[in-house]
């Protein structure tokens, strides 16, 4: 028996949360992989343009993927189901990638 104050859409939110967790998790994991790549690439010297380019591309990919998580979360229908902590890991990756891109070494 359902609670008299229960909203009929509450039962569907759990299933929708599981469905939306897939793109959130996939985008965040991809962003984390590119962020890890950006952090672990070490240029051999000031002349190593390929390593610097790899850092930039990895940081840009991290920012794009984490930005996609934020854009997805900004949709009102998604925000009603997914709490803000789902965006925190992506936001942390943005900060790490931005610092890595800014320092470049």
SEPA-933378 format. One record per atom (N, C-alpha, C): x, y, z; atom name; residue number from 1; residue in three letters. Coordinates in steps of 0.1 Angstrom, whole numbers, plus 5000, padded with zeros to 4 digits. Layout:
N
{{X; Y; Z}; 'CA'; NUM; 'ALA'}
...
//
This chain:
105
{{5008; 4988; 5000}; 'N'; 1; 'UNK'}
{{5000; 5000; 5000}; 'CA'; 1; 'UNK'}
{{5009; 5012; 5000}; 'C'; 1; 'UNK'}
{{5006; 5022; 4992}; 'N'; 2; 'UNK'}
{{5014; 5034; 4991}; 'CA'; 2; 'UNK'}
{{5010; 5044; 5002}; 'C'; 2; 'UNK'}
{{5019; 5053; 5005}; 'N'; 3; 'UNK'}
{{5017; 5063; 5014}; 'CA'; 3; 'UNK'}
{{5007; 5073; 5008}; 'C'; 3; 'UNK'}
{{4998; 5079; 5016}; 'N'; 4; 'UNK'}
{{4988; 5088; 5010}; 'CA'; 4; 'UNK'}
{{4995; 5101; 5005}; 'C'; 4; 'UNK'}
{{5006; 5105; 5011}; 'N'; 5; 'UNK'}
{{5013; 5117; 5007}; 'CA'; 5; 'UNK'}
{{5023; 5115; 4996}; 'C'; 5; 'UNK'}
{{5025; 5103; 4991}; 'N'; 6; 'UNK'}
{{5035; 5100; 4981}; 'CA'; 6; 'UNK'}
{{5030; 5105; 4968}; 'C'; 6; 'UNK'}
{{5039; 5111; 4961}; 'N'; 7; 'UNK'}
{{5037; 5116; 4947}; 'CA'; 7; 'UNK'}
{{5038; 5104; 4937}; 'C'; 7; 'UNK'}
{{5029; 5103; 4927}; 'N'; 8; 'UNK'}
{{5029; 5092; 4918}; 'CA'; 8; 'UNK'}
{{5042; 5091; 4910}; 'C'; 8; 'UNK'}
{{5049; 5102; 4908}; 'N'; 9; 'UNK'}
{{5062; 5101; 4900}; 'CA'; 9; 'UNK'}
{{5074; 5097; 4908}; 'C'; 9; 'UNK'}
{{5072; 5096; 4922}; 'N'; 10; 'UNK'}
{{5084; 5092; 4930}; 'CA'; 10; 'UNK'}
{{5089; 5078; 4927}; 'C'; 10; 'UNK'}
{{5080; 5069; 4923}; 'N'; 11; 'UNK'}
{{5084; 5055; 4920}; 'CA'; 11; 'UNK'}
{{5092; 5055; 4908}; 'C'; 11; 'UNK'}
{{5089; 5064; 4898}; 'N'; 12; 'UNK'}
{{5097; 5064; 4886}; 'CA'; 12; 'UNK'}
{{5111; 5070; 4887}; 'C'; 12; 'UNK'}
{{5112; 5078; 4897}; 'N'; 13; 'UNK'}
{{5125; 5086; 4899}; 'CA'; 13; 'UNK'}
{{5137; 5077; 4901}; 'C'; 13; 'UNK'}
{{5134; 5066; 4909}; 'N'; 14; 'UNK'}
{{5145; 5057; 4911}; 'CA'; 14; 'UNK'}
{{5150; 5050; 4899}; 'C'; 14; 'UNK'}
{{5141; 5046; 4890}; 'N'; 15; 'UNK'}
{{5145; 5040; 4877}; 'CA'; 15; 'UNK'}
{{5152; 5050; 4868}; 'C'; 15; 'UNK'}
{{5146; 5062; 4868}; 'N'; 16; 'UNK'}
{{5152; 5073; 4860}; 'CA'; 16; 'UNK'}
{{5166; 5076; 4865}; 'C'; 16; 'UNK'}
{{5168; 5076; 4878}; 'N'; 17; 'UNK'}
{{5181; 5079; 4883}; 'CA'; 17; 'UNK'}
{{5191; 5069; 4879}; 'C'; 17; 'UNK'}
{{5188; 5056; 4878}; 'N'; 18; 'UNK'}
{{5197; 5046; 4873}; 'CA'; 18; 'UNK'}
{{5200; 5048; 4859}; 'C'; 18; 'UNK'}
{{5190; 5051; 4851}; 'N'; 19; 'UNK'}
{{5192; 5053; 4836}; 'CA'; 19; 'UNK'}
{{5201; 5065; 4834}; 'C'; 19; 'UNK'}
{{5199; 5076; 4842}; 'N'; 20; 'UNK'}
{{5207; 5088; 4840}; 'CA'; 20; 'UNK'}
{{5221; 5087; 4846}; 'C'; 20; 'UNK'}
{{5223; 5077; 4855}; 'N'; 21; 'UNK'}
{{5236; 5075; 4861}; 'CA'; 21; 'UNK'}
{{5246; 5070; 4850}; 'C'; 21; 'UNK'}
{{5241; 5063; 4840}; 'N'; 22; 'UNK'}
{{5249; 5057; 4830}; 'CA'; 22; 'UNK'}
{{5257; 5068; 4822}; 'C'; 22; 'UNK'}
{{5250; 5078; 4816}; 'N'; 23; 'UNK'}
{{5258; 5088; 4810}; 'CA'; 23; 'UNK'}
{{5266; 5097; 4819}; 'C'; 23; 'UNK'}
{{5261; 5099; 4831}; 'N'; 24; 'UNK'}
{{5269; 5107; 4841}; 'CA'; 24; 'UNK'}
{{5282; 5100; 4844}; 'C'; 24; 'UNK'}
{{5281; 5087; 4847}; 'N'; 25; 'UNK'}
{{5293; 5079; 4851}; 'CA'; 25; 'UNK'}
{{5302; 5077; 4839}; 'C'; 25; 'UNK'}
{{5297; 5075; 4827}; 'N'; 26; 'UNK'}
{{5305; 5073; 4815}; 'CA'; 26; 'UNK'}
{{5313; 5086; 4812}; 'C'; 26; 'UNK'}
{{5306; 5097; 4812}; 'N'; 27; 'UNK'}
{{5313; 5110; 4808}; 'CA'; 27; 'UNK'}
{{5323; 5113; 4819}; 'C'; 27; 'UNK'}
{{5320; 5111; 4832}; 'N'; 28; 'UNK'}
{{5329; 5114; 4842}; 'CA'; 28; 'UNK'}
{{5341; 5105; 4842}; 'C'; 28; 'UNK'}
{{5339; 5092; 4839}; 'N'; 29; 'UNK'}
{{5351; 5083; 4838}; 'CA'; 29; 'UNK'}
{{5360; 5086; 4826}; 'C'; 29; 'UNK'}
{{5354; 5090; 4815}; 'N'; 30; 'UNK'}
{{5362; 5094; 4803}; 'CA'; 30; 'UNK'}
{{5370; 5107; 4807}; 'C'; 30; 'UNK'}
{{5363; 5116; 4813}; 'N'; 31; 'UNK'}
{{5370; 5128; 4817}; 'CA'; 31; 'UNK'}
{{5381; 5125; 4827}; 'C'; 31; 'UNK'}
{{5379; 5116; 4836}; 'N'; 32; 'UNK'}
{{5390; 5112; 4845}; 'CA'; 32; 'UNK'}
{{5402; 5106; 4838}; 'C'; 32; 'UNK'}
{{5399; 5098; 4828}; 'N'; 33; 'UNK'}
{{5410; 5091; 4821}; 'CA'; 33; 'UNK'}
{{5418; 5102; 4813}; 'C'; 33; 'UNK'}
{{5412; 5111; 4807}; 'N'; 34; 'UNK'}
{{5419; 5122; 4800}; 'CA'; 34; 'UNK'}
{{5426; 5131; 4810}; 'C'; 34; 'UNK'}
{{5420; 5133; 4821}; 'N'; 35; 'UNK'}
{{5427; 5141; 4832}; 'CA'; 35; 'UNK'}
{{5439; 5134; 4837}; 'C'; 35; 'UNK'}
{{5438; 5121; 4839}; 'N'; 36; 'UNK'}
{{5450; 5113; 4843}; 'CA'; 36; 'UNK'}
{{5461; 5114; 4832}; 'C'; 36; 'UNK'}
{{5457; 5113; 4820}; 'N'; 37; 'UNK'}
{{5467; 5114; 4809}; 'CA'; 37; 'UNK'}
{{5474; 5128; 4809}; 'C'; 37; 'UNK'}
{{5466; 5138; 4812}; 'N'; 38; 'UNK'}
{{5472; 5152; 4812}; 'CA'; 38; 'UNK'}
{{5482; 5153; 4824}; 'C'; 38; 'UNK'}
{{5479; 5147; 4835}; 'N'; 39; 'UNK'}
{{5487; 5148; 4847}; 'CA'; 39; 'UNK'}
{{5500; 5140; 4845}; 'C'; 39; 'UNK'}
{{5499; 5128; 4839}; 'N'; 40; 'UNK'}
{{5510; 5119; 4838}; 'CA'; 40; 'UNK'}
{{5520; 5122; 4827}; 'C'; 40; 'UNK'}
{{5515; 5129; 4817}; 'N'; 41; 'UNK'}
{{5525; 5132; 4805}; 'CA'; 41; 'UNK'}
{{5535; 5142; 4811}; 'C'; 41; 'UNK'}
{{5548; 5138; 4808}; 'N'; 42; 'UNK'}
{{5559; 5147; 4812}; 'CA'; 42; 'UNK'}
{{5568; 5150; 4800}; 'C'; 42; 'UNK'}
{{5569; 5163; 4797}; 'N'; 43; 'UNK'}
{{5577; 5166; 4786}; 'CA'; 43; 'UNK'}
{{5592; 5163; 4789}; 'C'; 43; 'UNK'}
{{5600; 5160; 4779}; 'N'; 44; 'UNK'}
{{5614; 5157; 4781}; 'CA'; 44; 'UNK'}
{{5622; 5169; 4782}; 'C'; 44; 'UNK'}
{{5617; 5180; 4777}; 'N'; 45; 'UNK'}
{{5624; 5193; 4777}; 'CA'; 45; 'UNK'}
{{5615; 5204; 4771}; 'C'; 45; 'UNK'}
{{5620; 5216; 4770}; 'N'; 46; 'UNK'}
{{5613; 5227; 4764}; 'CA'; 46; 'UNK'}
{{5610; 5225; 4750}; 'C'; 46; 'UNK'}
{{5618; 5216; 4743}; 'N'; 47; 'UNK'}
{{5616; 5214; 4729}; 'CA'; 47; 'UNK'}
{{5606; 5203; 4726}; 'C'; 47; 'UNK'}
{{5600; 5196; 4736}; 'N'; 48; 'UNK'}
{{5591; 5185; 4734}; 'CA'; 48; 'UNK'}
{{5577; 5190; 4731}; 'C'; 48; 'UNK'}
{{5575; 5195; 4719}; 'N'; 49; 'UNK'}
{{5562; 5200; 4715}; 'CA'; 49; 'UNK'}
{{5551; 5190; 4715}; 'C'; 49; 'UNK'}
{{5554; 5177; 4712}; 'N'; 50; 'UNK'}
{{5544; 5167; 4711}; 'CA'; 50; 'UNK'}
{{5538; 5164; 4725}; 'C'; 50; 'UNK'}
{{5547; 5164; 4735}; 'N'; 51; 'UNK'}
{{5542; 5162; 4749}; 'CA'; 51; 'UNK'}
{{5533; 5174; 4753}; 'C'; 51; 'UNK'}
{{5537; 5186; 4750}; 'N'; 52; 'UNK'}
{{5529; 5198; 4754}; 'CA'; 52; 'UNK'}
{{5516; 5198; 4747}; 'C'; 52; 'UNK'}
{{5516; 5193; 4734}; 'N'; 53; 'UNK'}
{{5503; 5192; 4727}; 'CA'; 53; 'UNK'}
{{5494; 5181; 4733}; 'C'; 53; 'UNK'}
{{5500; 5170; 4737}; 'N'; 54; 'UNK'}
{{5493; 5160; 4744}; 'CA'; 54; 'UNK'}
{{5486; 5164; 4756}; 'C'; 54; 'UNK'}
{{5493; 5172; 4764}; 'N'; 55; 'UNK'}
{{5488; 5178; 4776}; 'CA'; 55; 'UNK'}
{{5476; 5187; 4773}; 'C'; 55; 'UNK'}
{{5478; 5196; 4763}; 'N'; 56; 'UNK'}
{{5467; 5205; 4759}; 'CA'; 56; 'UNK'}
{{5454; 5197; 4754}; 'C'; 56; 'UNK'}
{{5456; 5187; 4746}; 'N'; 57; 'UNK'}
{{5445; 5179; 4741}; 'CA'; 57; 'UNK'}
{{5438; 5172; 4752}; 'C'; 57; 'UNK'}
{{5446; 5166; 4761}; 'N'; 58; 'UNK'}
{{5440; 5159; 4772}; 'CA'; 58; 'UNK'}
{{5432; 5168; 4781}; 'C'; 58; 'UNK'}
{{5438; 5180; 4784}; 'N'; 59; 'UNK'}
{{5430; 5189; 4792}; 'CA'; 59; 'UNK'}
{{5418; 5194; 4785}; 'C'; 59; 'UNK'}
{{5419; 5197; 4772}; 'N'; 60; 'UNK'}
{{5407; 5201; 4765}; 'CA'; 60; 'UNK'}
{{5396; 5190; 4765}; 'C'; 60; 'UNK'}
{{5400; 5178; 4763}; 'N'; 61; 'UNK'}
{{5390; 5167; 4763}; 'CA'; 61; 'UNK'}
{{5384; 5165; 4777}; 'C'; 61; 'UNK'}
{{5392; 5167; 4787}; 'N'; 62; 'UNK'}
{{5387; 5167; 4801}; 'CA'; 62; 'UNK'}
{{5376; 5178; 4803}; 'C'; 62; 'UNK'}
{{5380; 5190; 4799}; 'N'; 63; 'UNK'}
{{5370; 5201; 4800}; 'CA'; 63; 'UNK'}
{{5358; 5199; 4792}; 'C'; 63; 'UNK'}
{{5359; 5193; 4780}; 'N'; 64; 'UNK'}
{{5347; 5191; 4772}; 'CA'; 64; 'UNK'}
{{5338; 5180; 4778}; 'C'; 64; 'UNK'}
{{5344; 5169; 4782}; 'N'; 65; 'UNK'}
{{5336; 5158; 4788}; 'CA'; 65; 'UNK'}
{{5329; 5162; 4801}; 'C'; 65; 'UNK'}
{{5337; 5169; 4810}; 'N'; 66; 'UNK'}
{{5331; 5173; 4823}; 'CA'; 66; 'UNK'}
{{5321; 5185; 4820}; 'C'; 66; 'UNK'}
{{5323; 5193; 4810}; 'N'; 67; 'UNK'}
{{5313; 5203; 4807}; 'CA'; 67; 'UNK'}
{{5300; 5196; 4802}; 'C'; 67; 'UNK'}
{{5301; 5185; 4795}; 'N'; 68; 'UNK'}
{{5289; 5178; 4791}; 'CA'; 68; 'UNK'}
{{5282; 5173; 4803}; 'C'; 68; 'UNK'}
{{5289; 5169; 4813}; 'N'; 69; 'UNK'}
{{5282; 5164; 4825}; 'CA'; 69; 'UNK'}
{{5274; 5176; 4831}; 'C'; 69; 'UNK'}
{{5281; 5188; 4832}; 'N'; 70; 'UNK'}
{{5274; 5200; 4837}; 'CA'; 70; 'UNK'}
{{5262; 5204; 4829}; 'C'; 70; 'UNK'}
{{5263; 5203; 4816}; 'N'; 71; 'UNK'}
{{5252; 5207; 4807}; 'CA'; 71; 'UNK'}
{{5241; 5198; 4809}; 'C'; 71; 'UNK'}
{{5244; 5185; 4810}; 'N'; 72; 'UNK'}
{{5233; 5175; 4812}; 'CA'; 72; 'UNK'}
{{5226; 5177; 4825}; 'C'; 72; 'UNK'}
{{5234; 5180; 4835}; 'N'; 73; 'UNK'}
{{5228; 5183; 4848}; 'CA'; 73; 'UNK'}
{{5220; 5196; 4849}; 'C'; 73; 'UNK'}
{{5223; 5205; 4841}; 'N'; 74; 'UNK'}
{{5216; 5218; 4841}; 'CA'; 74; 'UNK'}
{{5202; 5217; 4835}; 'C'; 74; 'UNK'}
{{5199; 5206; 4828}; 'N'; 75; 'UNK'}
{{5185; 5204; 4823}; 'CA'; 75; 'UNK'}
{{5176; 5203; 4835}; 'C'; 75; 'UNK'}
{{5165; 5210; 4835}; 'N'; 76; 'UNK'}
{{5156; 5210; 4847}; 'CA'; 76; 'UNK'}
{{5150; 5196; 4850}; 'C'; 76; 'UNK'}
{{5147; 5188; 4840}; 'N'; 77; 'UNK'}
{{5142; 5175; 4842}; 'CA'; 77; 'UNK'}
{{5152; 5165; 4848}; 'C'; 77; 'UNK'}
{{5165; 5167; 4845}; 'N'; 78; 'UNK'}
{{5176; 5159; 4851}; 'CA'; 78; 'UNK'}
{{5179; 5164; 4865}; 'C'; 78; 'UNK'}
{{5179; 5177; 4867}; 'N'; 79; 'UNK'}
{{5182; 5182; 4880}; 'CA'; 79; 'UNK'}
{{5171; 5178; 4891}; 'C'; 79; 'UNK'}
{{5159; 5175; 4887}; 'N'; 80; 'UNK'}
{{5149; 5170; 4896}; 'CA'; 80; 'UNK'}
{{5152; 5156; 4901}; 'C'; 80; 'UNK'}
{{5159; 5149; 4893}; 'N'; 81; 'UNK'}
{{5162; 5135; 4896}; 'CA'; 81; 'UNK'}
{{5176; 5133; 4902}; 'C'; 81; 'UNK'}
{{5185; 5139; 4896}; 'N'; 82; 'UNK'}
{{5199; 5138; 4900}; 'CA'; 82; 'UNK'}
{{5204; 5149; 4909}; 'C'; 82; 'UNK'}
{{5209; 5145; 4921}; 'N'; 83; 'UNK'}
{{5213; 5155; 4931}; 'CA'; 83; 'UNK'}
{{5226; 5162; 4926}; 'C'; 83; 'UNK'}
{{5230; 5173; 4932}; 'N'; 84; 'UNK'}
{{5242; 5180; 4928}; 'CA'; 84; 'UNK'}
{{5255; 5172; 4930}; 'C'; 84; 'UNK'}
{{5255; 5163; 4940}; 'N'; 85; 'UNK'}
{{5268; 5156; 4942}; 'CA'; 85; 'UNK'}
{{5272; 5148; 4929}; 'C'; 85; 'UNK'}
{{5263; 5145; 4920}; 'N'; 86; 'UNK'}
{{5267; 5138; 4908}; 'CA'; 86; 'UNK'}
{{5276; 5147; 4899}; 'C'; 86; 'UNK'}
{{5276; 5160; 4901}; 'N'; 87; 'UNK'}
{{5284; 5169; 4893}; 'CA'; 87; 'UNK'}
{{5298; 5172; 4899}; 'C'; 87; 'UNK'}
{{5299; 5170; 4912}; 'N'; 88; 'UNK'}
{{5311; 5173; 4920}; 'CA'; 88; 'UNK'}
{{5324; 5167; 4914}; 'C'; 88; 'UNK'}
{{5324; 5154; 4911}; 'N'; 89; 'UNK'}
{{5336; 5148; 4905}; 'CA'; 89; 'UNK'}
{{5340; 5154; 4892}; 'C'; 89; 'UNK'}
{{5330; 5157; 4883}; 'N'; 90; 'UNK'}
{{5333; 5164; 4871}; 'CA'; 90; 'UNK'}
{{5339; 5178; 4873}; 'C'; 90; 'UNK'}
{{5333; 5185; 4883}; 'N'; 91; 'UNK'}
{{5338; 5198; 4886}; 'CA'; 91; 'UNK'}
{{5353; 5198; 4892}; 'C'; 91; 'UNK'}
{{5356; 5188; 4899}; 'N'; 92; 'UNK'}
{{5370; 5186; 4904}; 'CA'; 92; 'UNK'}
{{5379; 5183; 4893}; 'C'; 92; 'UNK'}
{{5375; 5175; 4883}; 'N'; 93; 'UNK'}
{{5383; 5172; 4872}; 'CA'; 93; 'UNK'}
{{5386; 5185; 4863}; 'C'; 93; 'UNK'}
{{5376; 5194; 4862}; 'N'; 94; 'UNK'}
{{5377; 5206; 4855}; 'CA'; 94; 'UNK'}
{{5388; 5215; 4862}; 'C'; 94; 'UNK'}
{{5388; 5215; 4875}; 'N'; 95; 'UNK'}
{{5398; 5223; 4882}; 'CA'; 95; 'UNK'}
{{5412; 5217; 4880}; 'C'; 95; 'UNK'}
{{5413; 5204; 4881}; 'N'; 96; 'UNK'}
{{5426; 5198; 4879}; 'CA'; 96; 'UNK'}
{{5431; 5200; 4865}; 'C'; 96; 'UNK'}
{{5423; 5198; 4855}; 'N'; 97; 'UNK'}
{{5427; 5200; 4841}; 'CA'; 97; 'UNK'}
{{5431; 5215; 4838}; 'C'; 97; 'UNK'}
{{5423; 5224; 4844}; 'N'; 98; 'UNK'}
{{5426; 5238; 4842}; 'CA'; 98; 'UNK'}
{{5439; 5242; 4848}; 'C'; 98; 'UNK'}
{{5442; 5237; 4860}; 'N'; 99; 'UNK'}
{{5455; 5240; 4866}; 'CA'; 99; 'UNK'}
{{5466; 5233; 4858}; 'C'; 99; 'UNK'}
{{5464; 5221; 4853}; 'N'; 100; 'UNK'}
{{5475; 5214; 4846}; 'CA'; 100; 'UNK'}
{{5477; 5221; 4833}; 'C'; 100; 'UNK'}
{{5467; 5226; 4826}; 'N'; 101; 'UNK'}
{{5468; 5233; 4813}; 'CA'; 101; 'UNK'}
{{5475; 5247; 4816}; 'C'; 101; 'UNK'}
{{5472; 5253; 4827}; 'N'; 102; 'UNK'}
{{5478; 5266; 4829}; 'CA'; 102; 'UNK'}
{{5493; 5265; 4833}; 'C'; 102; 'UNK'}
{{5497; 5254; 4840}; 'N'; 103; 'UNK'}
{{5511; 5253; 4843}; 'CA'; 103; 'UNK'}
{{5518; 5247; 4832}; 'C'; 103; 'UNK'}
{{5513; 5237; 4825}; 'N'; 104; 'UNK'}
{{5519; 5231; 4813}; 'CA'; 104; 'UNK'}
{{5532; 5223; 4816}; 'C'; 104; 'UNK'}
{{5537; 5222; 4828}; 'N'; 105; 'UNK'}
{{5549; 5215; 4830}; 'CA'; 105; 'UNK'}
{{5547; 5203; 4839}; 'C'; 105; 'UNK'}
//
